[in-house]
Amino acid sequence: MDKDCTIYKTTNFIGKRWTLLILLELYRGKQKQKRYSQLKNNLPGITPKILSVRLKELEKEELIIKKIDTNIFPIKCEYSLTKSGEDFIKIIKDIKKWALRWKTKNTICRNADCRECIL
């Protein structure tokens, strides 16, 4: 496959471990912006280095935006989904629908909207 192929380029970053879960974590709940520590606490098993690297990659791909508030100490950084990132959540929901139908019989994960998920 050609490295300039759209599918190749897209799967190159979304196929990395933790990427989809980070996007989903930014989507979940009522809070639109989340701090690094919130993401770290809500993604058990992710290392600080991997979280930092994935956040930078997602920011570079314009799926998330990082807002830095230097008016307070310590400096406050918050991450949120861009319009592109919000649109990508639809794809994650489609993956979930497919998995529930064809692959996993997870009774816990029957909530149609991942934003309302409390797990």
KOLKOLFI-116750 format. One record per residue (C-alpha): x negated, y negated, z negated; residue number from 1. Coordinates in steps of 0.02 Angstrom, whole numbers, plus 50000, padded with zeros to 5 digits. Each point is the difference from the previous one (the first is absolute). Last residue first. Example, Ala and Ser with C-alpha at 12.3 -4.5 7.8 and 13.67 -1.06 7.14 Angstrom:
% residues 2
     px     py     pz  seq
  49316  50053  49643    2
  50069  50172  49967    1
% end
This chain:
% residues 119
     px     py     pz  seq
  50886  49839  48319  119
  50121  49855  49989  118
  50055  50003  50181  117
  50112  49853  50042  116
  49883  49931  50134  115
  49988  50176  50073  114
  50177  49982  50068  113
  50093  50161  50038  112
  49972  50071  49827  111
  49990  50189  50019  110
  49822  50019  49938  109
  50030  50094  49837  108
  50085  50143  50093  107
  49843  50031  50102  106
  50037  50130  50132  105
  49850  49963  50108  104
  49970  50038  50182  103
  50142  49979  50123  102
  50136  49886  49935  101
  49913  49921  49852  100
  49840  49982  50101   99
  50091  49919  50147   98
  50090  49877  49888   97
  49836  49957  49911   96
  49910  49973  50165   95
  50143  49885  50053   94
  49981  49903  49837   93
  49813  49980  50036   92
  50043  49935  50174   91
  50123  49874  49927   90
  49862  49945  49879   89
  49902  49948  50155   88
  50119  49855  50026   87
  49961  49936  49826   86
  49815  50012  50041   85
  50022  49902  50161   84
  50101  49868  49909   83
  49855  49992  49876   82
  50002  50106  49842   81
  49936  49928  49837   80
  49840  49993  49900   79
  49960  49891  49851   78
  49835  49931  49939   77
  49987  49898  49839   76
  49838  49915  49952   75
  49966  50023  49815   74
  50029  49861  49969   73
  50135  49900  50087   72
  50004  49879  50145   71
  49903  50120  50111   70
  50157  50092  50058   69
  49954  50121  50139   68
  50132  50072  50115   67
  49955  50157  50096   66
  50109  50044  50149   65
  50051  50172  50058   64
  50028  50086  50167   63
  49884  49878  50087   62
  49878  50136  50061   61
  49861  49909  49905   60
  50111  49993  49845   59
  50033  50186  50013   58
  49814  50034  50015   57
  49959  49887  49852   56
  50134  50085  49894   55
  49933  50170  50053   54
  49822  49957  49946   53
  50054  49930  49832   52
  50112  50150  49964   51
  49861  50120  50052   50
  49876  49914  49884   49
  50119  49995  49851   48
  50033  50187  50018   47
  50173  50063  50039   46
  50057  50143  49889   45
  50155  49919  49930   44
  50072  49867  50116   43
  50111  49894  49888   42
  49859  49944  49884   41
  49886  49952  50145   40
  50139  49904  50088   39
  50043  49906  49842   38
  49816  49963  49967   37
  49977  49930  50177   36
  50145  49880  49973   35
  50168  50018  50081   34
  50109  49883  50101   33
  50180  50033  50055   32
  50060  50057  49828   31
  50169  50085  50013   30
  49932  50176  50009   29
  49906  50095  50133   28
  49931  49914  50156   27
  49824  49972  49936   26
  49999  50181  49939   25
  50055  50059  50172   24
  49857  49908  50083   23
  49878  50074  49876   22
  50073  50173  50026   21
  49983  49985  50189   20
  49815  49955  49986   19
  49957  50124  49862   18
  49901  50119  50113   17
  49960  49931  50172   16
  50125  50037  50138   15
  50060  49821  50007   14
  49828  49936  50051   13
  49945  50116  50141   12
  50180  50044  50039   11
  50023  49826  50072   10
  49841  49997  50103    9
  50029  50173  50074    8
  50183  49963  50035    7
  49957  49837  50089    6
  49867  50084  50107    5
  49835  49905  50000    4
  49909  50149  49923    3
  50049  50105  50151    2
  50062  50173  49957    1
% end
